């Protein structure tokens, strides 16, 4: 199962949805577009820069926090 198949499986088969951040070996823009079109929340390419990784993790955390807040308030 490749990353696209795995993402499709997670998005269609799991009731609880995790934040998915792809780690790609390629820095081409189209690789990021492929990940996003597959349903991933974000992507980062190698070599990983720590500040970019932290930023993407914080963005994912914020997404989860906002979702949980909406669930409590509804």
N, C-alpha and C positions, 0 to 999 in steps of 0.2 A: 504494500500500500504506500503510495507516494503522498506528498504533502497535500495535494489537491484532493485526492481520494479521502484522506484522513479528515480534512476539513469538511468535506461534503458529508461524511459519516457523522461527524460531531454535530454539524448544523441540522441534520435531518433526523438523527436517531436519539439524541440526548435531550432530556427534558430541561436540565439545568445547563445553561450555556456559559462556558468559560470564555475569557478573553484570549484570543489566539494571536500571537505575535510570531511571525515566521522569521527564521534566521536563514538567510540565503548566502550562498558562496559567491553569488554574482552581484555585481554592483550596477547592472543594467536597469534602467528605469522600467522596461517592460516586465522584468521579473517581479518587481513590486506591484505592478498593475495586475499581473496574473494572480498573485497572492490575494490582493484586495478583491478582485472579481470572484475569487473562489469562496469568499466569505470570511477571510481572516480580518482581524481588526487593525493590524498594522504589520510592518515588516522592518527588518534591519539587516544590512548586509555586512559581511566580513570584509576586512577586519573590524571588529566591534570597538566602537569608541565608547568609553564608559559613560560620558555625559549624555550621549544619545540613547544608550540603553536605559539609563536611569529615567530619562524623560519619557520614553515609551512605556516603561513600567508604571510610572506615575500616572500617565494618561489612562492606562488600563485600570489602575486602581480607582481613579476618579470615575470611570465609567461604571464600575461595579458599585461604588459608593452611591452614585446618583441613582442607579437602578434600585438598590436596596431602600433608599430614602423614599422613592416613589411608591414602592410596595407597602411601606409602613404607613404612608399618608393616604393611601387609597382604600 
